[in-house]
Amino acid sequence: MLKSFRRYILIIILIFIIPTVYLAVFEIDSLRENERVIEEIYTNQLDAILYPINQYSDDIFKTLGNLMQNCLSEDTAYRDSCLLQHAERLSSPCQFFLYDQSGNRCTELIDRGKHPVTSGELRQVLIDKEQLLTKLAVNYTDWGYQKIETIPVNGKYTCLLFCVGTGGTNSFLAFVLEPKRFIDNELMPYIQEIIGEEGKLAISVQKLGDKSSITNSERSKESIDPEYEKSLWLFPEYSLGIKLKGSSVSEIVRSRTQKNLFLIIIIDLILLLGIWLIYRNVKKQVELSQLKSDFVSNVSHEIRTPLALITMYIETLEMGRISTREKIHEYYTVILQETRRLTSIVNKILNFSQIESGKRKYIMEHADLNEVVRAIADSYSIRIEKDGFTCTQKLQEDIPGIEADKEALADAIINLIDNAIKYSDQDKYIELETYRKGSMVVFAITDHGIGISPTEQKYIFDKFYRVTEKNIALRSKGSGLGLAIVKHIMDAHGGKINLESTKGRGSRFELHFPQLKTS
């Protein structure tokens, strides 16, 4: 039965666990999919912001280039003031050069007294870029498209080239500036205007290979670690990064997924706990069912034996086969003993039935524990002597009275005496004792029987449980209800039952009753 039960429990576990494991795998897979979707969202969001920013910076220099190109066609006196006027449009420091490719001449258009990059240095850089300049001029001539090319100068500066002449005289305007200042002074105000003061996005500009932000939309000295980034058109060595303010979307999704996974684990644990509790309870019920089956078998044997003896002795008497008065008296004595035995078994079953159904009523009254013990010892003296037991009594005379149901009290003591007789082997000794211990009045019974192992001591007060460790226990038939009834009686009296037992050396049961309060 237990093997079949375990198989069913395993099936139940699989039914519950497989879906939750599948859900956990699905949640992890959803996390990957969510991260992919988030990356796509970030990329689209970054493109949407990056395009107008790149277009804005491109327009600045194209507009400036066109304006300056117009100034170059003016006479010298007006040209200088015109160029200076347009140069003031940039708030970032910038040098302006005119480079003639055909003559390899490079001239600084506006002299402001500061020359971070000299004409000679720029000329040499542009000579090395001859193919790029030719391509830029061809694009301008053939397509009518004014493209700006970027050339690094001295590592720190960037030269932006703008073709202003075609044909045999390819001329170029060159804007030499420091990208970091331009981004901070020109682009960042525009970026802040795009995302707004209350925007949920944080934008940062970083130099490739350097995680520290050059500038950011928060104007914070602390670096903003972007979720995604892309290079700027005019300054490819710099990237524009984007991140959600506060927790990033990926962090939010990851946090939510972790919570879901944690919830799934908790549900799994709860399910496992529930299954374990079901397993434990059902196992207990299965074991109880087995104990009930053993109980029916034992009780049937207990009842059948005295009934068989009574029937046999009565039939013998009825047929008149016994002639002597002594023998007839002996037969009547056996019949009476077996009848009492039957009565005891039936009473025990009825008592337990009442206990189980909650119908047993206790009539509490003043009781003298010594009187009850003496009365039971006297009524049991014949059986005790017949079974070869020695019974001693140590009854403390000045113990206070207790409040008890005398019939139930007698049942408890008789059950303990029955057990002492039943589970004793060669050393047939029983001691009955009463004494006062603090606020409690105690009845104790000690035997030199087979004892009870620590393992079985945990179960002996359970209904239908019987000690089966020794052959004597197997030979001694019983219902397994005696100690369960004693425990219930003690609970009803507000007392407790203690057990001290050593395997092979005997047992000592103590019944502790609250003493009767005097007004």
ZILINGI-V548648 format. One record per residue. N is the residue number from 1. OMEGA is omega in whole degrees, 0 to 359 (* if undefined). Layout:
n = <N/N>
omega = <OMEGA/OMEGA>
This chain:
n = <1/2/3/4/5/6/7/8/9/10/11/12/13/14/15/16/17/18/19/20/21/22/23/24/25/26/27/28/29/30/31/32/33/34/35/36/37/38/39/40/41/42/43/44/45/46/47/48/49/50/51/52/53/54/55/56/57/58/59/60/61/62/63/64/65/66/67/68/69/70/71/72/73/74/75/76/77/78/79/80/81/82/83/84/85/86/87/88/89/90/91/92/93/94/95/96/97/98/99/100/101/102/103/104/105/106/107/108/109/110/111/112/113/114/115/116/117/118/119/120/121/122/123/124/125/126/127/128/129/130/131/132/133/134/135/136/137/138/139/140/141/142/143/144/145/146/147/148/149/150/151/152/153/154/155/156/157/158/159/160/161/162/163/164/165/166/167/168/169/170/171/172/173/174/175/176/177/178/179/180/181/182/183/184/185/186/187/188/189/190/191/192/193/194/195/196/197/198/199/200/201/202/203/204/205/206/207/208/209/210/211/212/213/214/215/216/217/218/219/220/221/222/223/224/225/226/227/228/229/230/231/232/233/234/235/236/237/238/239/240/241/242/243/244/245/246/247/248/249/250/251/252/253/254/255/256/257/258/259/260/261/262/263/264/265/266/267/268/269/270/271/272/273/274/275/276/277/278/279/280/281/282/283/284/285/286/287/288/289/290/291/292/293/294/295/296/297/298/299/300/301/302/303/304/305/306/307/308/309/310/311/312/313/314/315/316/317/318/319/320/321/322/323/324/325/326/327/328/329/330/331/332/333/334/335/336/337/338/339/340/341/342/343/344/345/346/347/348/349/350/351/352/353/354/355/356/357/358/359/360/361/362/363/364/365/366/367/368/369/370/371/372/373/374/375/376/377/378/379/380/381/382/383/384/385/386/387/388/389/390/391/392/393/394/395/396/397/398/399/400/401/402/403/404/405/406/407/408/409/410/411/412/413/414/415/416/417/418/419/420/421/422/423/424/425/426/427/428/429/430/431/432/433/434/435/436/437/438/439/440/441/442/443/444/445/446/447/448/449/450/451/452/453/454/455/456/457/458/459/460/461/462/463/464/465/466/467/468/469/470/471/472/473/474/475/476/477/478/479/480/481/482/483/484/485/486/487/488/489/490/491/492/493/494/495/496/497/498/499/500/501/502/503/504/505/506/507/508/509/510/511/512/513/514/515/516/517/518/519>
omega = <180/180/178/179/179/178/179/179/178/178/179/179/180/180/182/188/183/178/181/176/177/179/179/178/179/180/178/178/177/178/179/180/178/179/177/179/179/179/179/179/180/182/179/179/180/178/181/179/185/183/179/178/177/180/180/180/178/180/180/185/176/178/179/179/179/180/181/176/177/180/184/180/180/178/189/184/182/184/183/180/179/178/181/180/180/179/181/179/178/178/178/177/182/174/183/181/172/183/178/185/183/180/182/179/180/184/175/187/184/180/180/177/179/184/178/177/181/179/181/180/181/180/181/179/183/176/180/182/186/182/179/180/179/178/180/179/179/178/181/184/189/189/183/182/181/181/177/177/182/179/177/180/177/178/184/187/178/177/176/185/183/185/181/180/184/179/182/181/177/180/184/168/180/176/181/183/177/186/183/180/180/181/183/186/187/187/186/175/179/178/179/178/181/186/179/182/183/181/182/182/173/182/177/175/183/173/182/181/180/185/181/181/172/175/179/184/180/184/182/178/179/181/173/180/187/175/180/183/178/183/174/181/187/181/187/178/177/181/176/182/182/179/176/178/183/178/179/179/180/177/178/180/180/178/180/179/178/177/179/178/179/179/178/179/179/179/178/181/179/178/179/178/179/180/179/179/177/179/182/182/181/177/179/179/178/178/179/177/178/179/178/178/177/179/179/180/181/182/178/178/181/181/184/184/178/178/179/180/180/180/182/183/180/179/179/179/183/180/176/181/180/185/184/179/181/182/178/178/179/180/179/179/179/180/180/180/181/176/177/178/177/179/179/180/181/179/180/179/179/178/181/178/178/178/182/182/179/183/181/180/180/177/184/178/179/180/175/185/180/180/180/181/181/181/180/180/179/182/181/186/182/180/182/181/180/180/175/181/170/182/178/180/174/186/179/190/187/180/180/178/178/174/187/169/189/179/179/178/178/178/182/182/179/178/179/178/178/180/180/179/186/187/173/183/183/183/187/183/177/177/176/187/171/178/179/179/183/179/183/172/191/166/181/175/184/176/177/185/187/181/182/181/178/180/183/180/181/188/191/179/175/180/177/183/178/177/184/187/182/180/181/177/178/179/184/180/178/183/184/182/188/183/176/177/178/180/181/179/181/177/180/180/181/180/179/179/179/179/170/184/175/183/179/183/176/184/176/176/178/174/182/179/173/180/182/180/178/182/*>
